[in-house]
Amino acid sequence: MRRDCLLGVAMLALWGPAVRPAATQVQPTFQVNPAAMDAHMRFLSSDLLEGRAPATRGGRLAVEYIAAVYRFLGLEPAAADSSYFQPVALVGMMPQPTFTWGKAGATTTLAFRDDYVAWGERPEADITAAGEVVFVGYGIRAPEWQWDDFKGTDLRGKILLMLVNDPGMADSTVFLGDIFTYYGRWTYKLEEAARQGAAGVVLIHTTESATYPWEVVRGSWSVEQLKLDQPQSPSLAFAGWVTEQVALDALARAGFPLDSLTRAAARRDFRPVATGIQTSVRVQSALRRVQSENVVARLRGSDPRVASQVVLFTSHWDHKGIGPVVRGDSIYNGAEDNASGIAAMLAAAQALTGATPRPRRSILFVATTAEESGLLGSEAYVQRPLVPLAQTAAVVNIDVTNVRGATEDISALGLDRSSLGPVFETAARAERLTVESRPDVRGSFFRSDHFPFARAGVPALSLRPGVRFVGRPSGWGEEQETKYNAERYHQPSDEHRTDFRFDGMAQQVRVAVRVALAVANSPSLPRWLPTSEFQRPRP
């Protein structure tokens, strides 16, 4: 379909008939338009946008489209220069690595993408690093859990080999058992390794520990890597992943069975293991310094006393762009991740502009860039907020929405961390939905744009679909989620499909709008619970 046709379909949907909840439900003060969401999603995930990588032609088309919808809805530009675009300076690095390791005299050169991926952690065109591999278990230092994998070992200049996830996956009595913590995230592990003075990190991939298959690693880390264009200290020289088989073979040749090391890593008395494996890594990268943008708009609050405070919606517009060919396709369209989230946020914006009465606090919509590169757009916003974080009441994040149909339930990440949990439950009841609380075994709370805000002290929720689908057998929702993660997540097959249904997404949007209105009209601001790791005093 031609681009002008796609634009026409999407924009016409904004004028289309809105679907109201059934009369037996609580009388709504707003309307949600599923046809508009379908149209937004179709355009944003079109091949014409070439996967929406930041600072590419397709990415620019995406941000211009989002800004055009904001303008149509009558939302105010919210950037400092009175535009819809908050600049985010990035440096892009297209890696071409070589990786050799093994015992002296018996080294092996690994195959890029098939055996490993690696990238530079510094914005330099040519990075080299060499040194001994030290196995550091899960690479975690967590005083609150009485856990320290490093035990004061001098690791300066070493190459750290790490397991992904945290010890709870092997021992349910430590950390949070099978609930993923931030210590399990690869981002934390790189941060901690840099604090330890390491030269590099090699992560051992398994589908179980990473919660996604090697194809996701291959596709995500062999394309251009983006970082905020600013000094980072301390920093590693490089980081990378290897397949489990590659790690197993190298360690076995060095006399260290991987299964024995893994068992030892699950104990508090674990100490780093010098393997004797020598590694030589070179990462040559084509560098480009570019400017991308968060797309920002404001619905001004009606009460002058609190209109300077905001409820903030976030959803990332970017995806992986053009990458390795998989089954004849190289465009990583990102339909569900996250054209669906932007479509839902735009639908929420449309609903809120027509809400009666108008919310007392302002609503700020932030379509973020470079989420797929490490939550960079949201991190850039947190570093230079358009509204002071102390005046930011809450964040509602929308990332990968329900395109499979209406459900009887709904959920959100972060429900148990702040006073937003009861607000969400009330909103769900108004839509005749029960709240499903599931263990966060994939660590999703730490993997989307609300997390930098939470870490900075702002109470936050991130919407999750329900699992009990109307007219479907028990377990069907979990099966579909598993299938998506295995077959389409971060792969070219994440495309718009003819069997997508938008009544479930409409349910999510209505609940999100109800939460936003409740927070915007409340006499007090949400607070973290005493048990939360993100507590911040409220004025």
Buried (B, 14 or more C-beta within 10 A) or exposed (E): EEEEEBBBBBBEBBEEEBBEBEEEEEEBBBBBBBBBBBBBBBBBBBEBBBBBBBBBEBBBBBBEBBBBBBEBBEBBBBBEEEBBBBBBEBBBBBBEBBBBBBBEEEBBEBEBBEBBBBBBBBBBEEBBBBBBBBBBBBBBBBEEBEBBBBEEBEBEBBBBBBBBBBBBBBEEEBBBBEBBBBBBBBBBBBBBBBEBEBBBBBBBBBBEBBBBBBBBBBBBBBBBBBBBBEEEEEBBBBBBBBBBEBBBBBBEBBEBEBEEBBEBBBEEEBBBBBBBBBBBBBBBBEBEEBEBBBBBBBBBBBBEEBBBBBBBBBBBBBBBBBBBEBEEBBBBBBBBBBBBBBBBBBBBBBBBBEBEEBBBBBBBBBBBBBBBBBBBBBBBBBEEBBBEBBBBBBBBBBBBBBBBBBBBBBBBBBBEBBBBBEBBBBBBBBBEBBBBEEEBBBBBBBBBBBBBBBBBBBBBBBBBBBBBBEEBEEEBBEEBBEEBBBEBBBBBBBBBBEEBBBBBBBBBBBBBBBBBBBBBBBEEBBBBBEEBEBBBEBE
